[in-house]
Amino acid sequence: MKISVVIPARNEEGNIEHAVTAVENALAGREYEIIVMDDGSTDATPQIADRLARGRVRVIHRRPPNGFGRTVREGLLAAKGDVIVPVMGDLSDDPADLLKLVNKIEEGYDIAIGSRFVSGGSVEGYPKPKLYLGNRVWNLTARTLYMLPYKDLSNAFKAYRRNVIENVNIESTGFEITAEILLKALTKGYRAAEVPVRWYGRRSGAPKMSFLKVAPAYLWMMLRLWPAYVASRAKRVKPAAV
C-alpha cells in the first residue's frame, strides 16, 4: 500500500522541517508521499517547505480563504496513496506511531483512529482545563449521543482508506473536520478501530486553535450529523421480517 501523509502547516517555521524528517524516518522502506500544505504562512514556513520539496515530498501553497479544515480537506483530496494520514505540522503527533495506524488499515479496517485515551496512549504538555473540559467532555458527549465505543473521536491523527475520503463529503472549514470525517464515514457503514498514540504539546510557535471558537463548531457539527447517523444505524440493526 502506498501511504500519503498530509502535513497542514501555518506559521510552523520552527517545526516543519523536523516534522517532514520524522515522517521520512518513520516510513523508511515503505512506499509513501508527503504533502506539505502551507496555509498562507507569513513566516519562513513557505521557504523552508520549498527547500524540502524533493522526490517524495511535495508542497502546496494554499490561497485564501484559510482555515485548518480547508487545508486538511485539500491535502486529503490531493493525496495519491491507498492510505491517507494527516500529521500535524506542529509535531503534536508522533510520526513513530504512523505505521501502527497503517497496519490497522492493512488488517482490513477503513479508518484507524489515533487514540490518546486508550491504554497505551498518552498526552504530554496539554493544558489540563482544555484537556478535560474540551477533549474529554466533548468525546464523552459524542460517544454517548452516537452510541460509539471509541474514546478519542476528535484527534486529527487518523489513517483513512482512500475510498473513505473519496466517498465522504467533507464540509468543515475548521478543526471540527477531525470528527466530521469519522462520523460521516461511520454513517456510511465504514469500519473503524482505535490505536494508542502519543500526543505532545507544541515545542515551537503559537497555538492556532481557540477553544472558544472551536467548541461551538464541534457541537453544531455533532448535532447536525446525528439524525443521519441514527437513521443509518436503525437500518443496519433492523430486525428481520418474520
WOLINLIN-V244882 format. One record per run of one state. SS is the DSSP state (~ for helix, > for strand, _ for the rest). FROM is the first residue (numbers start at 1). TO is the last residue. If there is no record, write none. Layout:
SS&FROM&TO, SS&FROM&TO
//
This chain:
_&1&2, >&3&9, _&10&15, ~&16&26, _&27&31, >&32&38, _&39&44, ~&45&52, _&53&53, >&54&54, _&55&56, >&57&61, _&62&67, ~&68&78, _&79&82, >&83&86, _&87&92, >&93&93, _&94&94, ~&95&106, _&107&110, >&111&115, _&116&121, >&122&124, _&125&127, ~&128&146, _&147&157, >&158&161, ~&162&167, _&168&176, ~&177&187, _&188&191, >&192&196, _&197&197, >&198&200, _&201&210, ~&211&236, _&237&242
//
